[in-house]
Amino acid sequence: QVQLQESGGGSVQAEGSLRLSCVVSGDTASSGLMGWFRQAPGNEREGIAAITAGNGRTTYADSVEGRFTISRDDAENTLYLQMNSLKPEDTAAYYCAAGDGRPWPTLVSAFYLYWGQGTQVTVSS
């Protein structure tokens, strides 16, 4: 069992920045794959960034590539999402997620077994 706790959400103006954090506890061997997802009201859940353990390979959704950076500090069991150049359309609840290790990251939610409770990000014009 893995427990995830997000933090760092809040309100920011367009073009601003935020950094989200996700602390992992429990069976960290089950977090070889980690990712960030978001969901706005009325929208489907969207995978936006993912990273693998060890080799640190990353992948991003087209909507955030070049603006967001995912990273992980395995010594502190923490996942990060640095969000720059934020846009109003980035407004959503953001969730971190974990799954079993795999050689390549994926934004497909079915590979993720554990989910955090979410943290709200609101971007104003």
N, C-alpha and C positions, 0 to 999 in steps of 0.2 A: 504494500500500500504506500502511495505517495501523496503527500499533502503539499499544496501550493498556495502561496499567499502573495497577491499582487499589492503594490503600492506605487505612489508617485503620480497618480492621475490628478486632474484639476482643470481649471479654466485658464485659457491663454488666448491672446490675440493672434490673428493670422500672421504668419511669418515668424512666430515665436517657437520656442523649443520646450520639450519636456523629456524627462527620462523616467521610464517605468522600470520597476524592479520586481522580481519574483523570487521569493525564498523557497527552497525545496527542502522538505524534511521527510523522514521515513525511509523507505527503500530507494535510495538514490541510484541503485543499480538499474532501476526501471525508468530512468530519465536520460538514457543515452540519446534520445531525440527530444528536443524541446522546441516549442514554437509560440508565436503570438498570433492571436485571432482577435477579430473585432466584430461587433454587431451593433448597428444602428437601428432604432425603432422602425419596424416595417421592412427591414432588409434581412437577407440571409447572412449567416455567419460567414465571415471571410477570413481565410488564412492570409497573413501578410508577411510573416518572416519565420524562418526555421533554421535550426543549427544542430549539428551532430556533435557528440562528444568525441574527444580524442583528436580527430583530424580537423575539427572545427569548420567543416564545410557549411556554407550558408546558401539560402535561396530567399528571394523576395518576390512579392506580388508586384506587377508592373505599376500599380497605383502608388507604391511607396518607394520603389527602388531609386536610389540616389538621394533620398531624404531621410530614410530610417536606417539604423544599424542595429543588428542583433549581436549580442555577445554573451558569453557565460564565464563565470568564475567558479570553476569546480571546487577550488579550495574552500570557498565560502558558500558553496551550494546555492548560487544566485544567478539568475538569468536577468539580462537587461535588454531594454529597447530604447535606444536614443532616437528621439523624434525631432527632426529639424524642419524648418520651412513649413510649419503646419498650416493646413488649409481648413476652411470650414467643413469641407466634406470628410475630413478626418474625425469629426465628432462621432463618438461611439463609445460603447462599453468595451474595454480591452481585457482579454483573458489570456493568461499563460496556460500552457498545456504541456504534458510530458507523455512519452511513450518509450517502448523498448528501442534499444539502439539499432541502428541500421547504417549502412555505409554512406547513404546519400540522404539529405534532408528532404522533406516533403511538406506541402501546404494542405494535403488532404487530411481532413479532420478525423477520418476513420482510423488513422494510425496512432492517434493520441488517446490514451486510456485515462488520464487524470487531468483534472481541470481546476483552476482557481475560481474564486468567487467573482472576479471582475473588478475593474476600477474604471471610473468614468473619466473620459477626456472630452472637454468641450472647447471648441475653437470658434472664436467670434471674429466677425469681419471688422 
